[in-house]
Amino acid sequence: MAEGVEAVAVELQEPAEIEGDSATVSVEIEAAVQQIEHIALEEDRRKAAEADRVEMMNKLEKTLNSSVRYKEMLLKKLSNFDEHQRMERARMEEMRKKKAPVKRASSTRKRKASSSPAGSSGSQSRQQSPKTEENTIINTQLPKYFTGGDLREYQIDGYRWLHTLYMNGVNGILADEMGLGKTIQAIAVVCSLYENGFVNERPVFIVAPLSTLGNWMREFQKFAPKIPVMIYHGSGAERWPKLAKFRRVHMLDGVKVCPVVISSYEMVLYDSKKLQQFTFSYFIVDEGQRIKNGN
């Protein structure tokens, strides 16, 4: 009888061992599934990162190609700059010589106004029409709010290059020689940002040497009079209230925009913590060689 009891006890223990093995297998399967899912997730992340890298490389290659073309164009322009200036002076001198006889003929026609007044007005209209057409062709290459003058061909190329950098999220350095119009090209880029609605919520910030702040303001007033501009300078009591004006909304052709803020290196260093609360749509550094590390 005792042997029978022992046999029953052995038989009852066997199912428990089988259930334990099943639980172990289930855990192993679940761990394997989780590992497969983790591997798949990592593969998806790797593919997404690779796609982002390829896209960024394509943008960078496009920007670098534009930079190379601009560099070659600029070097060619600089090599011919003296010759161009000489030809420009000769052309202006020739134009002045041509204008002198026209004025004398005009005065003669005024004395004989009773003879042919209609012919005089028709001659003037024919002389003015080519000039108007030429200005129209040039102005179509410029931003809408750049209204104070025209740009030379190399300046238009520089402005387009800077605009391309902005659209691709890449910083750039415009390193033209002194007197070739870097300020004008930068103003043209700012005008294009306003035209395309990139300054509706964030202002443009320009940091420049103190001696050039007035020149920046005058150039904006001359070439882009519609663009709202302010200078951030003065004592603490004078400039700190102006911080609220960074976000002040100005109306530009019925659209709400933020202003262009012009300041000096000294003011930026003094108020660096206060300025960190703002996000700017575009940041221009004049005389960029003055930038140094904090230490």
GIKA-V395293 format. One record per pair of residues at least 12 apart in sequence whose ideal C-beta (glycine too) atoms are under 6 Angstrom apart, sorted by the first residue. I is the first residue (numbers start at 0). GAP is how many residues later the second one is. Records with the same first field share a line. If there is no record, write none. Layout:
BEGIN
I->GAP + GAP
END
This chain:
BEGIN
58->109
62->105 + 107
65->95 + 98
69->87 + 91
72->84
76->77
137->12
140->15
142->45 + 48 + 49 + 52
143->51
144->46 + 49 + 79 + 81 + 82
145->42 + 45 + 77 + 78
147->74 + 75
148->74
154->26 + 30
157->27
158->26 + 29 + 30
161->27
162->26 + 29
182->36
185->98
186->36 + 37
189->14
190->33
192->89
197->83
198->58 + 59 + 82
199->57
201->77 + 78 + 79
202->43 + 55 + 56 + 58 + 77
203->56 + 77 + 78
204->56 + 75 + 78
205->56 + 78
206->56 + 61 + 78
207->78
208->78
209->54
212->18 + 49
215->46
227->22 + 31
228->31
229->29 + 31
230->31
231->29 + 31 + 35
232->34
245->32
END
